[in-house]
Amino acid sequence: GAVVSQHPSWVICKSGTSVKIECRSLDFQATTMFWYRQFPKQSLMLMATSNEGSKATYEQGVEKDKFLINHASLTLSTLTVTSAHPEDSSFYICSARDQASGSLYEQYFGPGTRLTVT
Amino acid sequence: KNQVEQSPQSLIILEGKNCTLQCNYTVSPFSNLRWYKQDTGRGPVSLTIMTFSENTKSNGRYTATLDADTKQSSLHITASQLSDSASYICVVTGGSGNTPLVFGKGTRLSVIA
């Protein structure tokens, strides 16, 4: 089946530093990828939609200058948390839409990245 | 407003027992409904996906049903195992399908020996 990987799986950083998270579709092409954030015992919250070769679309309340998204190829999107603060600590999950899945618009999720800002 | 409501919020069952999780949605127009299993600290994994015309879909011990008229879905787990302990999330796609997913808050299932 389709596989989406994320790297790193977990990261600890100091407040004020930047962290980059990678999301890769391993065996399919994804013109669209999504970035979610999930707090403990809560559902996934969509942060932004990333389209290959164009600017990401951010959900209301998500700072585009703080969460930089780059989707440079059909298999890779990156999320950079700039000037991280402790309140940015969360579980970040990406998903990739399989463009070959037709009208089902099948999405496959990555395993997530646990970010802890100290 | 597009919403997905799941019940119960949490459930504890004995190993080997069956259980049914519920999902009601108000997403319109409707494209498809998916059930995901999310283990703690992991990303969601798809169990089933159903379009408007499908009433039932099975994946091993998991059977999902969909009633598009009442906008309800259920996920039935048969002969539960300890490894079934996870959050089960109902997700609905509206519009043409090429729109953001609407997530339920999930049901936290704990299977105990």
Chai-1 contact restraints between the chains, C-beta under 6 A:
chainA,res_idxA,chainB,res_idxB,connection_type,confidence,min_distance_angstrom,max_distance_angstrom,comment,restraint_id
A,S43,B,F103,contact,1.0,0.0,6.0,A-B,restraint_1
A,S43,B,K105,contact,1.0,0.0,6.0,A-B,restraint_2
A,S43,B,G106,contact,1.0,0.0,6.0,A-B,restraint_3
A,L44,B,F103,contact,1.0,0.0,6.0,A-B,restraint_4
A,L46,B,P100,contact,1.0,0.0,6.0,A-B,restraint_5
A,I93,B,G43,contact,1.0,0.0,6.0,A-B,restraint_6
A,S103,B,G97,contact,1.0,0.0,6.0,A-B,restraint_7
A,Y105,B,G97,contact,1.0,0.0,6.0,A-B,restraint_8
A,Y105,B,N98,contact,1.0,0.0,6.0,A-B,restraint_9
A,F109,B,G43,contact,1.0,0.0,6.0,A-B,restraint_10
A,F109,B,P44,contact,1.0,0.0,6.0,A-B,restraint_11
A,G110,B,G43,contact,1.0,0.0,6.0,A-B,restraint_12
A,P111,B,R42,contact,1.0,0.0,6.0,A-B,restraint_13
A,P111,B,G43,contact,1.0,0.0,6.0,A-B,restraint_14
A,G112,B,G43,contact,1.0,0.0,6.0,A-B,restraint_15
